[in-house]
């Protein structure tokens, strides 16, 4: 593979293109300043304005959310896995029908394998612009977002209507539901009873991994974070590993499925037969299947990286609460 072809598979943090109208709460006060990024795969954006950096998917999607302080993402659910790790800032995740069932605060590097099938939201509680990176299960990311009823109602009051076709229509721009397209129906009270309400004590031990714990675990060999044998045991259709300076193998390796490299701290040198490239914090690299490659820290100092590889496990709900 030539360096030019590999560079086309690297999305640089500084070149990410945000969408501020990705979801139904884009006009709702408190959520109207968030930015959505679709890095690999189509993601779950509801807006035609969303830029997709790499269309092809390796069996999962990679995205990101950027938000200024005090900005929040409204309560929603997915039919497949959703995993976040904090790239920048300090974030509060909350869940439940009204967002009051439980919560956890994540610092930079922490990772959260959110239980499938619960309503969840998040907000930047830091003092600067923050960024969280997201891994969504499945090639089609589960077919979209399921919103808590109050989110749809609040959005309608501020000019945004979601059609049953999954597309947004903005009355502030003179848009209306097309003929034959009804509004997205609200979940009924009976349907809402199917969404679990786990407590904080239920969630944190089994679905949250802290950065410094992972640094210790990955001192000599890569740590499996999410997977059948991972620290957070689950089979969401992909495995997540954590590498540090001490555990990054210098001998080239290859995988029978495409993998994604996501540096968190430090600068990393990716090498393969035919070239090399430097990966920086916030960059995302899609490595082709069966390509022997090595990735090692390029400079002294702290270095850490998340690696995601697709599996044959179903991308649908696997976790039990």
LUMKE-900217 format. One line per field, with one value per atom (N, C-alpha, C): residue in one letter; atom name; x, y, z. Coordinates in pm, whole numbers, plus 50000, padded with zeros to 5 digits. Example, Ala and Ser with C-alpha at 12.3 -4.5 7.8 and 13.67 -1.06 7.14 Angstrom:
// residues 2
resn = [A	A	A	S	S	S]
name = [N	CA	C	N	CA	C]
x = [51319	51230	51320	51285	51367	51290]
y = [49431	49550	49670	49775	49894	50003]
z = [50780	50780	50780	50708	50714	50787]
***
This chain:
// residues 321
resn = [X	X	X	X	X	X	X	X	X	X	X	X	X	X	X	X	X	X	X	X	X	X	X	X	X	X	X	X	X	X	X	X	X	X	X	X	X	X	X	X	X	X	X	X	X	X	X	X	X	X	X	X	X	X	X	X	X	X	X	X	X	X	X	X	X	X	X	X	X	X	X	X	X	X	X	X	X	X	X	X	X	X	X	X	X	X	X	X	X	X	X	X	X	X	X	X	X	X	X	X	X	X	X	X	X	X	X	X	X	X	X	X	X	X	X	X	X	X	X	X	X	X	X	X	X	X	X	X	X	X	X	X	X	X	X	X	X	X	X	X	X	X	X	X	X	X	X	X	X	X	X	X	X	X	X	X	X	X	X	X	X	X	X	X	X	X	X	X	X	X	X	X	X	X	X	X	X	X	X	X	X	X	X	X	X	X	X	X	X	X	X	X	X	X	X	X	X	X	X	X	X	X	X	X	X	X	X	X	X	X	X	X	X	X	X	X	X	X	X	X	X	X	X	X	X	X	X	X	X	X	X	X	X	X	X	X	X	X	X	X	X	X	X	X	X	X	X	X	X	X	X	X	X	X	X	X	X	X	X	X	X	X	X	X	X	X	X	X	X	X	X	X	X	X	X	X	X	X	X	X	X	X	X	X	X	X	X	X	X	X	X	X	X	X	X	X	X	X	X	X	X	X	X	X	X	X	X	X	X	X	X	X	X	X	X	X	X	X	X	X	X	X	X	X	X	X	X	X	X	X	X	X	X	X	X	X	X	X	X	X	X	X	X	X	X	X	X	X	X	X	X	X	X	X	X	X	X	X	X	X	X	X	X	X	X	X	X	X	X	X	X	X	X	X	X	X	X	X	X	X	X	X	X	X	X	X	X	X	X	X	X	X	X	X	X	X	X	X	X	X	X	X	X	X	X	X	X	X	X	X	X	X	X	X	X	X	X	X	X	X	X	X	X	X	X	X	X	X	X	X	X	X	X	X	X	X	X	X	X	X	X	X	X	X	X	X	X	X	X	X	X	X	X	X	X	X	X	X	X	X	X	X	X	X	X	X	X	X	X	X	X	X	X	X	X	X	X	X	X	X	X	X	X	X	X	X	X	X	X	X	X	X	X	X	X	X	X	X	X	X	X	X	X	X	X	X	X	X	X	X	X	X	X	X	X	X	X	X	X	X	X	X	X	X	X	X	X	X	X	X	X	X	X	X	X	X	X	X	X	X	X	X	X	X	X	X	X	X	X	X	X	X	X	X	X	X	X	X	X	X	X	X	X	X	X	X	X	X	X	X	X	X	X	X	X	X	X	X	X	X	X	X	X	X	X	X	X	X	X	X	X	X	X	X	X	X	X	X	X	X	X	X	X	X	X	X	X	X	X	X	X	X	X	X	X	X	X	X	X	X	X	X	X	X	X	X	X	X	X	X	X	X	X	X	X	X	X	X	X	X	X	X	X	X	X	X	X	X	X	X	X	X	X	X	X	X	X	X	X	X	X	X	X	X	X	X	X	X	X	X	X	X	X	X	X	X	X	X	X	X	X	X	X	X	X	X	X	X	X	X	X	X	X	X	X	X	X	X	X	X	X	X	X	X	X	X	X	X	X	X	X	X	X	X	X	X	X	X	X	X	X	X	X	X	X	X	X	X	X	X	X	X	X	X	X	X	X	X	X	X	X	X	X	X	X	X	X	X	X	X	X	X	X	X	X	X	X	X	X	X	X	X	X	X	X	X	X	X	X	X	X	X	X	X	X	X	X	X	X	X	X	X	X	X	X	X	X	X	X	X	X	X	X	X	X	X	X	X	X	X	X	X	X	X	X	X	X	X	X	X	X	X	X	X	X	X	X	X	X	X	X	X	X	X	X	X	X	X	X	X	X	X	X	X	X	X	X	X	X	X	X	X	X	X	X	X	X	X	X	X	X	X	X	X	X	X	X	X	X	X	X	X	X	X	X	X	X	X	X	X	X	X	X	X	X	X	X	X	X	X	X	X	X	X	X	X	X	X	X	X	X	X	X	X	X	X	X	X	X	X	X	X	X	X	X	X	X	X	X	X	X	X	X	X	X	X	X	X	X	X	X	X	X	X	X	X	X	X	X	X	X	X	X	X	X	X	X	X	X	X	X	X	X	X	X	X	X	X	X	X	X	X	X	X	X	X	X	X	X	X	X	X	X]
name = [N	CA	C	N	CA	C	N	CA	C	N	CA	C	N	CA	C	N	CA	C	N	CA	C	N	CA	C	N	CA	C	N	CA	C	N	CA	C	N	CA	C	N	CA	C	N	CA	C	N	CA	C	N	CA	C	N	CA	C	N	CA	C	N	CA	C	N	CA	C	N	CA	C	N	CA	C	N	CA	C	N	CA	C	N	CA	C	N	CA	C	N	CA	C	N	CA	C	N	CA	C	N	CA	C	N	CA	C	N	CA	C	N	CA	C	N	CA	C	N	CA	C	N	CA	C	N	CA	C	N	CA	C	N	CA	C	N	CA	C	N	CA	C	N	CA	C	N	CA	C	N	CA	C	N	CA	C	N	CA	C	N	CA	C	N	CA	C	N	CA	C	N	CA	C	N	CA	C	N	CA	C	N	CA	C	N	CA	C	N	CA	C	N	CA	C	N	CA	C	N	CA	C	N	CA	C	N	CA	C	N	CA	C	N	CA	C	N	CA	C	N	CA	C	N	CA	C	N	CA	C	N	CA	C	N	CA	C	N	CA	C	N	CA	C	N	CA	C	N	CA	C	N	CA	C	N	CA	C	N	CA	C	N	CA	C	N	CA	C	N	CA	C	N	CA	C	N	CA	C	N	CA	C	N	CA	C	N	CA	C	N	CA	C	N	CA	C	N	CA	C	N	CA	C	N	CA	C	N	CA	C	N	CA	C	N	CA	C	N	CA	C	N	CA	C	N	CA	C	N	CA	C	N	CA	C	N	CA	C	N	CA	C	N	CA	C	N	CA	C	N	CA	C	N	CA	C	N	CA	C	N	CA	C	N	CA	C	N	CA	C	N	CA	C	N	CA	C	N	CA	C	N	CA	C	N	CA	C	N	CA	C	N	CA	C	N	CA	C	N	CA	C	N	CA	C	N	CA	C	N	CA	C	N	CA	C	N	CA	C	N	CA	C	N	CA	C	N	CA	C	N	CA	C	N	CA	C	N	CA	C	N	CA	C	N	CA	C	N	CA	C	N	CA	C	N	CA	C	N	CA	C	N	CA	C	N	CA	C	N	CA	C	N	CA	C	N	CA	C	N	CA	C	N	CA	C	N	CA	C	N	CA	C	N	CA	C	N	CA	C	N	CA	C	N	CA	C	N	CA	C	N	CA	C	N	CA	C	N	CA	C	N	CA	C	N	CA	C	N	CA	C	N	CA	C	N	CA	C	N	CA	C	N	CA	C	N	CA	C	N	CA	C	N	CA	C	N	CA	C	N	CA	C	N	CA	C	N	CA	C	N	CA	C	N	CA	C	N	CA	C	N	CA	C	N	CA	C	N	CA	C	N	CA	C	N	CA	C	N	CA	C	N	CA	C	N	CA	C	N	CA	C	N	CA	C	N	CA	C	N	CA	C	N	CA	C	N	CA	C	N	CA	C	N	CA	C	N	CA	C	N	CA	C	N	CA	C	N	CA	C	N	CA	C	N	CA	C	N	CA	C	N	CA	C	N	CA	C	N	CA	C	N	CA	C	N	CA	C	N	CA	C	N	CA	C	N	CA	C	N	CA	C	N	CA	C	N	CA	C	N	CA	C	N	CA	C	N	CA	C	N	CA	C	N	CA	C	N	CA	C	N	CA	C	N	CA	C	N	CA	C	N	CA	C	N	CA	C	N	CA	C	N	CA	C	N	CA	C	N	CA	C	N	CA	C	N	CA	C	N	CA	C	N	CA	C	N	CA	C	N	CA	C	N	CA	C	N	CA	C	N	CA	C	N	CA	C	N	CA	C	N	CA	C	N	CA	C	N	CA	C	N	CA	C	N	CA	C	N	CA	C	N	CA	C	N	CA	C	N	CA	C	N	CA	C	N	CA	C	N	CA	C	N	CA	C	N	CA	C	N	CA	C	N	CA	C	N	CA	C	N	CA	C	N	CA	C	N	CA	C	N	CA	C	N	CA	C	N	CA	C	N	CA	C	N	CA	C	N	CA	C	N	CA	C	N	CA	C	N	CA	C	N	CA	C	N	CA	C	N	CA	C	N	CA	C	N	CA	C	N	CA	C	N	CA	C	N	CA	C	N	CA	C	N	CA	C	N	CA	C	N	CA	C	N	CA	C	N	CA	C	N	CA	C	N	CA	C	N	CA	C	N	CA	C	N	CA	C	N	CA	C	N	CA	C	N	CA	C	N	CA	C	N	CA	C	N	CA	C	N	CA	C	N	CA	C	N	CA	C	N	CA	C	N	CA	C	N	CA	C	N	CA	C	N	CA	C	N	CA	C	N	CA	C	N	CA	C	N	CA	C	N	CA	C	N	CA	C	N	CA	C	N	CA	C	N	CA	C	N	CA	C	N	CA	C	N	CA	C	N	CA	C	N	CA	C	N	CA	C	N	CA	C	N	CA	C	N	CA	C	N	CA	C	N	CA	C	N	CA	C	N	CA	C	N	CA	C	N	CA	C	N	CA	C	N	CA	C	N	CA	C	N	CA	C	N	CA	C	N	CA	C	N	CA	C	N	CA	C	N	CA	C]
x = [50085	50000	50089	50059	50139	50104	50198	50167	50045	50023	49908	49777	49774	49652	49625	49733	49711	49668	49724	49686	49537	49482	49339	49255	49317	49247	49272	49336	49361	49280	49198	49122	49193	49247	49324	49229	49265	49181	49156	49261	49249	49169	49135	49058	48915	48874	48737	48638	48529	48428	48301	48265	48150	48018	47912	47776	47702	47643	47572	47421	47378	47234	47209	47291	47287	47163	47110	47004	46888	46783	46656	46664	46762	46772	46865	46891	46988	46945	46814	46766	46728	46727	46681	46785	46746	46842	46912	47043	47124	47188	47133	47189	47224	47200	47210	47350	47451	47589	47675	47615	47696	47732	47841	47890	47903	47857	47864	47962	48041	48141	48117	48110	48099	48230	48307	48445	48454	48403	48402	48260	48203	48066	47966	47842	47740	47692	47717	47674	47523	47475	47331	47277	47351	47306	47173	47088	46957	46957	47076	47085	47159	47108	47177	47304	47322	47441	47562	47542	47650	47755	47881	47991	48043	48061	48116	48258	48356	48496	48534	48502	48529	48399	48349	48217	48220	48325	48333	48338	48274	48275	48344	48412	48475	48386	48254	48162	48114	48165	48123	48147	48094	48108	48192	48264	48339	48288	48256	48212	48268	48221	48266	48163	48166	48083	48171	48159	48231	48133	48157	48062	48135	48087	48141	48091	48144	48097	47947	47884	47742	47649	47703	47620	47595	47471	47438	47377	47388	47324	47201	47087	46960	46944	46849	46827	46783	46854	46826	46872	46837	46879	46920	46995	47034	47001	46987	46960	47089	47202	47331	47422	47542	47637	47674	47702	47757	47863	47986	48099	48161	48189	48255	48385	48487	48600	48627	48675	48693	48830	48829	48953	48997	48901	48932	48819	48855	48755	48708	48599	48537	48388	48333	48198	48114	47987	47890	47794	47785	47688	47575	47453	47336	47240	47152	47066	46934	46842	46707	46605	46479	46369	46377	46409	46420	46564	46658	46799	46836	46752	46774	46802	46810	46832	46973	47070	47210	47298	47422	47516	47659	47752	47894	47970	48078	48165	48291	48325	48443	48546	48673	48787	48855	48956	49025	49082	49051	49099	49004	48910	48812	48722	48671	48587	48461	48349	48217	48147	48124	48048	47902	47827	47693	47602	47532	47442	47342	47330	47239	47094	47015	46873	46828	46917	46875	46880	46798	46810	46934	47013	47134	47153	47224	47262	47395	47455	47584	47602	47685	47713	47858	47911	48046	48039	48101	48103	48240	48326	48457	48453	48570	48581	48616	48647	48683	48605	48617	48557	48605	48512	48548	48513	48576	48553	48548	48445	48437	48429	48501	48502	48404	48334	48228	48252	48219	48219	48076	48016	47878	47877	47805	47803	47727	47771	47701	47741	47723	47755	47659	47533	47435	47404	47486	47473	47333	47273	47147	47024	47039	46921	46874	46957	46919	46908	46846	46836	46691	46671	46538	46538	46453	46454	46350	46385	46285	46175	46048	45937	45951	46001	46009	46110	46209	46307	46240	46156	46083	45987	45921	45825	45897	46009	46086	46138	46184	46237	46129	46008	45896	45868	45879	45856	45960	46076	46183	46207	46106	46107	46159	46197	46249	46153	46122	46033	46106	46099	46160	46052	46073	45977	45994	45891	45901	46002	46048	46154	46292	46300	46428	46499	46431	46492	46434	46519	46478	46423	46324	46267	46263	46322	46341	46244	46145	46046	46107	46219	46286	46347	46365	46416	46306	46182	46070	46044	46100	46082	45959	45895	45777	45784	45710	45703	45648	45712	45661	45526	45450	45322	45343	45266	45277	45374	45448	45544	45488	45465	45411	45525	45496	45599	45639	45761	45806	45715	45651	45559	45634	45571	45628	45613	45711	45697	45582	45505	45394	45447	45362	45403	45431	45356	45381	45517	45550	45680	45793	45772	45877	45913	45821	45851	45958	45984	46086	46228	46241	46373	46419	46529	46574	46613	46613	46651	46760	46878	46983	47036	47078	47133	47281	47339	47482	47561	47518	47586	47580	47472	47461	47560	47583	47652	47804	47849	47991	48084	48059	48156	48170	48066	48066	48080	48068	48062	48158	48230	48322	48463	48562	48702	48776	48858	48930	49068	49106	49229	49350	49369	49492	49492	49376	49370	49416	49375	49415	49564	49619	49764	49841	49796	49861	49846	49727	49703	49781	49807	49874	50022	50078	50219	50311	50277	50364	50300	50169	50100	49969	49917	49792	49682	49600	49490	49362	49292	49161	49060	49001	48909	48765	48722	48586	48597	48538	48543	48503	48502	48460	48547	48676	48767	48816	48746	48791	48762	48821	48793	48643	48583	48438	48388	48337	48304	48172	48187	48072	48112	48015	48040	47954	47991	47905	47931	48011	48045	48182	48254	48391	48463	48595	48679	48758	48777	48856	48974	49094	49216	49283	49371	49440	49589	49666	49810	49882	49997	50085	50225	50317	50455	50510	50479	50535	50469	50353	50281	50260	50310	50294	50394	50347	50441	50515	50646	50726	50725	50697	50690	50560	50566	50443	50338	50213	50100	49997	49911	49800	49675	49559	49432	49346	49261	49178	49058	49046	48944	49011	48951	49005	49005	49103	49113	49121	49090	49095	49186	49280	49373	49332	49322	49275	49367	49475	49567	49498	49531	49478	49582	49702	49812	49941	50025	50152	50136	50251	50255	50304	50237	50261	50307	50403	50453	50396	50317	50259	50347	50391	50476	50414	50435	50391	50482	50478	50560	50513	50593	50555	50549	50558	50555	50538	50522	50498	50419	50359	50282	50283	50269	50261	50117	50071	49936	49944	49858	49858	49729	49727	49605	49483	49376	49254	49243	49355	49349	49279	49224	49160	49212	49264	49323	49255	49206	49144	49249	49298	49401	49334	49371	49306	49330	49238	49258	49378	49444	49556	49677	49687	49805	49899	50017	50113	50155	50148	50181	50224	50293	50332	50301	50267	50243	50311	50407	50486	50498	50520	50537	50653	50631	50732	50824	50784	50861	50858	50946	50944	50823	50793	50681	50563	50453	50335	50273	50232	50171	50065	49947	49838	49750	49686	49611	49503	49384	49277	49278	49262	49253	49120	49048	48917	48923	48878	48876	48738	48678	48548	48555	48445	48435	48310	48292	48176	48056	48071	47959	47851	47726	47618	47633	47595	47608	47489	47392	47273	47295	47190	47202	47258	47360	47419	47427	47425	47444	47315	47328	47213	47223	47112	47109	47021]
y = [49880	50000	50125	50219	50341	50434	50522	50621	50704	50734	50816	50742	50612	50535	50521	50504	50495	50629	50736	50869	50894	50838	50854	50777	50688	50610	50666	50782	50849	50978	50993	51117	51194	51308	51389	51470	51478	51551	51695	51759	51899	51918	51808	51817	51767	51735	51690	51800	51762	51859	51838	51935	51918	51947	51889	51922	51969	52088	52143	52121	52051	52025	51875	51792	51648	51582	51639	51569	51661	51598	51667	51777	51772	51874	51988	52006	52107	52249	52274	52408	52417	52304	52303	52369	52470	52536	52436	52452	52359	52251	52229	52130	52189	52317	52379	52419	52389	52424	52301	52184	52063	52041	51971	51939	51788	51736	51592	51564	51459	51421	51275	51250	51115	51082	50992	50970	50849	50734	50612	50558	50539	50491	50605	50575	50679	50726	50648	50690	50695	50781	50789	50931	51015	51152	51156	51252	51270	51384	51439	51557	51528	51582	51569	51653	51742	51826	51754	51635	51565	51518	51556	51510	51377	51281	51150	51143	51125	51126	50999	50882	50754	50676	50648	50587	50439	50367	50223	50194	50086	50048	49913	49894	49766	49678	49697	49625	49707	49830	49924	50065	50163	50304	50376	50479	50566	50708	50772	50911	50986	51106	51188	51295	51345	51458	51562	51686	51797	51897	51939	52028	52128	52252	52348	52316	52381	52356	52377	52292	52298	52257	52214	52167	52018	51975	51834	51771	51640	51561	51497	51507	51467	51315	51274	51132	51056	50947	50866	50723	50635	50496	50447	50336	50270	50123	50061	49917	49835	49900	49832	49900	49848	49897	50043	50113	50249	50260	50284	50295	50433	50500	50631	50625	50697	50729	50879	50934	51079	51115	51195	51245	51374	51462	51589	51627	51676	51732	51639	51679	51606	51597	51477	51454	51379	51415	51341	51266	51135	51052	51018	51025	50996	50910	50838	50746	50723	50658	50634	50716	50685	50751	50902	50951	51095	51138	51046	51076	51079	51018	51023	50886	50779	50645	50628	50693	50681	50774	50790	50875	50836	50878	50858	50973	51016	51121	51055	51088	51033	51141	51103	51192	51149	51222	51193	51051	50977	50841	50735	50769	50673	50627	50503	50445	50387	50399	50361	50279	50151	50063	50070	50164	50192	50072	50025	49912	49937	49841	49854	49858	49946	49947	50036	50124	50221	50361	50450	50591	50647	50722	50782	50921	51005	51138	51172	51283	51322	51472	51527	51670	51697	51803	51849	51929	51878	51949	52008	52012	52072	52223	52281	52426	52469	52373	52402	52312	52341	52256	52113	52017	51878	51792	51675	51583	51440	51368	51226	51151	51038	50954	50839	50799	50700	50584	50464	50342	50290	50276	50229	50095	49998	49865	49857	49768	49742	49834	49787	49870	49987	49967	50075	50142	50111	50173	50156	50042	50010	50077	50143	50200	50332	50401	50534	50547	50657	50694	50681	50634	50630	50736	50838	50951	50932	50978	50985	51081	51053	51134	51282	51320	51462	51535	51463	51525	51566	51479	51509	51625	51626	51734	51868	51868	51992	52044	51953	51994	52058	52002	52058	52201	52228	52363	52462	52409	52496	52479	52428	52433	52312	52206	52088	51971	51908	51793	51675	51560	51439	51357	51327	51245	51098	51021	50877	50813	50888	50843	50866	50919	50941	51069	51157	51282	51401	51503	51624	51729	51806	51916	52038	52147	52268	52376	52405	52506	52645	52664	52794	52821	52714	52729	52704	52708	52690	52547	52453	52313	52255	52161	52095	51946	51868	51726	51706	51625	51599	51528	51542	51474	51323	51262	51118	51076	51173	51142	51194	51106	51145	51175	51249	51271	51139	51133	51016	50997	50881	50863	50856	50908	50900	50758	50713	50584	50590	50483	50477	50440	50460	50424	50274	50195	50051	50019	50085	50064	50110	50217	50271	50177	50090	49997	49896	49881	49787	49841	49969	50030	50022	49950	49930	50060	50058	50173	50129	50091	50044	50157	50120	50219	50241	50341	50366	50244	50182	50064	49946	49940	49834	49854	49979	50009	50023	50102	50137	50016	49915	49805	49724	49718	49629	49698	49830	49900	50019	50051	50165	50118	50161	50135	50268	50282	50406	50404	50520	50532	50478	50521	50482	50335	50275	50129	50059	50112	50052	50069	50184	50206	50099	50068	49965	49827	49796	49664	49644	49754	49745	49774	49753	49785	49698	49569	49475	49416	49412	49360	49434	49440	49512	49458	49548	49509	49501	49388	49375	49446	49553	49634	49585	49568	49520	49400	49290	49168	49050	48934	48814	48787	48822	48803	48937	49044	49177	49214	49324	49379	49407	49459	49478	49371	49262	49146	49168	49170	49191	49146	49122	49082	49168	49295	49390	49394	49302	49306	49363	49399	49447	49428	49429	49425	49554	49602	49722	49684	49718	49696	49828	49826	49947	49919	50006	49990	50109	50081	50185	50163	50247	50232	50092	50043	49914	49794	49811	49695	49700	49802	49811	49717	49613	49518	49582	49568	49624	49534	49405	49312	49335	49345	49368	49259	49302	49212	49241	49143	49165	49101	49147	49095	49058	48955	48914	49004	49106	49210	49346	49446	49581	49626	49704	49757	49909	49970	50115	50153	50242	50291	50433	50457	50587	50632	50706	50754	50847	50828	50912	51011	50961	51047	51005	51103	51077	51068	51060	51046	50906	50843	50703	50690	50600	50576	50446	50457	50341	50305	50178	50133	50010	49997	49882	49872	49760	49746	49844	49942	50043	50183	50197	50332	50341	50462	50489	50619	50638	50759	50783	50908	50945	50973	50911	50931	51012	51111	51203	51189	51239	51229	51286	51208	51250	51203	51156	51100	50964	50924	50793	50729	50605	50538	50404	50381	50256	50171	50065	49978	49863	49836	49728	49592	49499	49363	49300	49208	49130	49214	49335	49418	49412	49350	49351	49494	49530	49665	49665	49770	49791	49935	49959	50095	50109	50202	50221	50371	50409	50552	50612	50731	50797	50887	50923	51013	50963	51017	50981	51046	50999	51054	50958	51000	50916	50889	50764	50726	50620	50641	50544	50550	50436	50424	50318	50346	50247	50184	50051	49978	49902	49914	49850	49754	49630	49529	49465	49453	49390	49241	49184	49041	48988	48857	48797	48795	48848	48854	48946	48919	49010	49147	49249	49386	49427	49341	49373	49359	49376	49373	49241	49249	49130	49144	49266	49285	49257	49211	49182	49267	49326	49408	49340]
z = [50000	50000	50000	49913	49905	50021	50057	50162	50129	50001	49962	49990	49961	49985	50136	50215	50359	50416	50367	50416	50393	50286	50258	50359	50434	50535	50676	50682	50810	50814	50917	50937	51047	51011	51107	51196	51322	51418	51372	51323	51281	51154	51084	50960	50976	51099	51122	51085	51019	50977	51058	51141	51229	51159	51216	51176	51300	51294	51409	51401	51296	51278	51264	51331	51308	51366	51477	51548	51583	51631	51653	51758	51848	51953	51915	51784	51739	51771	51795	51832	51980	52050	52188	52278	52357	52446	52536	52547	52625	52541	52421	52329	52193	52176	52044	52003	52086	52049	52022	52026	52010	51863	51842	51708	51696	51583	51560	51447	51463	51363	51323	51194	51141	51071	51131	51087	50995	51041	50959	50958	50840	50829	50837	50803	50799	50934	51041	51174	51184	51274	51299	51282	51212	51192	51118	51156	51093	50992	50964	50879	50749	50640	50511	50506	50604	50608	50668	50724	50791	50691	50714	50630	50682	50592	50628	50572	50659	50614	50539	50593	50528	50525	50406	50393	50430	50389	50414	50563	50605	50745	50764	50877	50908	50996	50990	51075	51193	51203	51307	51255	51325	51288	51392	51348	51438	51421	51531	51529	51647	51668	51781	51809	51930	51970	52035	51990	52050	52107	52232	52297	52387	52391	52486	52626	52728	52865	52880	52959	52994	52881	52768	52657	52675	52644	52666	52541	52533	52430	52492	52426	52484	52494	52578	52605	52480	52452	52333	52359	52268	52277	52139	52138	52013	52021	51905	51900	51901	51883	51885	51987	51997	52097	52073	52182	52176	52285	52242	52333	52316	52429	52426	52504	52454	52541	52531	52640	52649	52591	52486	52428	52498	52521	52587	52682	52799	52888	52998	53059	53170	53140	53145	53096	53199	53203	53285	53193	53213	53142	53237	53187	53270	53189	53257	53184	53257	53183	53234	53157	53175	53103	53115	53234	53256	53286	53268	53294	53440	53523	53669	53730	53647	53703	53755	53691	53734	53653	53698	53627	53662	53576	53601	53537	53600	53547	53492	53368	53303	53280	53303	53278	53148	53105	52980	52982	52877	52862	52913	53000	53050	52936	52946	52842	52903	52831	52881	52773	52801	52714	52759	52703	52753	52731	52833	52815	52702	52613	52501	52550	52488	52516	52629	52679	52780	52719	52771	52733	52800	52720	52773	52716	52792	52748	52810	52768	52824	52811	52898	52894	52931	52874	52907	53035	53141	53269	53297	53195	53211	53188	53179	53164	53022	52934	52796	52701	52573	52470	52491	52489	52510	52390	52382	52270	52322	52282	52311	52179	52172	52054	52074	51967	51977	51882	51930	51849	51849	51732	51719	51647	51703	51646	51516	51429	51304	51191	51068	50951	50938	50977	50965	51098	51201	51334	51392	51365	51431	51373	51260	51196	51252	51331	51376	51527	51568	51709	51753	51875	51937	52045	52031	52123	52233	52353	52459	52414	52446	52394	52420	52538	52570	52482	52428	52339	52208	52154	52030	52052	52166	52195	52211	52284	52302	52168	52083	51952	51866	51871	51793	51837	51966	52017	51967	51921	51872	51722	51651	51506	51432	51502	51434	51447	51335	51333	51269	51335	51281	51213	51085	51012	51043	51015	51037	50943	50844	50754	50812	50935	51000	50960	50887	50842	50918	50935	51007	50910	50960	50883	50974	50924	51005	50959	51041	51005	51000	51070	51066	50929	50851	50715	50612	50658	50568	50525	50597	50561	50631	50565	50621	50586	50661	50631	50490	50408	50273	50279	50173	50166	50178	50263	50283	50390	50447	50555	50686	50781	50911	51008	51115	51217	51282	51332	51406	51527	51540	51654	51786	51891	52024	52078	52153	52220	52319	52325	52420	52558	52660	52795	52805	52731	52732	52670	52560	52497	52587	52661	52747	52861	52899	53008	52968	52839	52793	52807	52842	52855	53001	53028	53166	53234	53367	53449	53547	53497	53588	53676	53796	53888	53858	53921	53907	53954	54063	54116	54020	53940	53839	53725	53688	53563	53580	53674	53680	53686	53771	53780	53652	53571	53455	53321	53317	53188	53178	53285	53285	53318	53239	53267	53276	53378	53402	53335	53286	53208	53283	53406	53476	53513	53530	53548	53420	53305	53178	53153	53192	53178	53256	53376	53457	53394	53344	53285	53155	53083	52953	52964	53080	53100	53015	53000	52929	52805	52799	52682	52665	52540	52519	52610	52661	52749	52667	52677	52612	52702	52651	52730	52715	52589	52561	52468	52508	52430	52515	52455	52526	52648	52640	52753	52808	52778	52816	52960	53001	53133	53146	53040	53032	52937	52990	52909	52832	52702	52614	52475	52390	52251	52160	52145	52071	51921	51867	51726	51699	51804	51791	51925	51919	52039	52048	52170	52194	52282	52235	52312	52343	52444	52488	52487	52421	52408	52469	52528	52579	52523	52564	52518	52549	52667	52707	52643	52584	52530	52379	52313	52168	52101	52030	51967	51850	51848	51740	51617	51636	51524	51447	51316	51239	51264	51273	51291	51184	51159	51068	51127	51082	51130	51009	51027	50915	50893	50980	50962	50973	50913	50924	51070	51106	51242	51238	51351	51362	51478	51451	51552	51592	51724	51774	51887	51854	51958	52057	52183	52289	52338	52363	52407	52337	52310	52244	52093	52025	51880	51845	51750	51717	51572	51549	51414	51362	51257	51190	51072	51068	50957	50891	50762	50685	50563	50494	50376	50271	50245	50147	50203	50337	50388	50538	50585	50726	50739	50854	50882	51031	51070	51210	51248	51357	51408	51536	51546	51659	51741	51864	51945	51871	51870	51801	51658	51599	51464	51468	51353	51338	51211	51224	51109	51086	50965	50926	50853	50921	50865	50791	50666	50591	50655	50627	50674	50605	50675	50624	50583	50635	50607	50726	50712	50824	50856	50982	51022	51168	51205	51345	51380	51506	51553	51688	51696	51818	51845	51970	52000	51922	51869	51787	51868	51991	52075	52218	52300	52441	52508	52629	52701	52701	52765	52778	52640	52619	52492	52518	52463	52478	52354	52326	52202	52218	52164	52157	52017	52014	51888	51884	51773	51758	51639	51660	51554	51553	51436	51424	51452	51498	51523	51451	51457	51395	51487	51608	51701	51646	51676	51630	51691	51614	51663	51749	51762	51840	51988	52068	52214	52265	52351	52412	52562	52615	52757	52832	52955	53039	53165	53203	53324	53429]
***
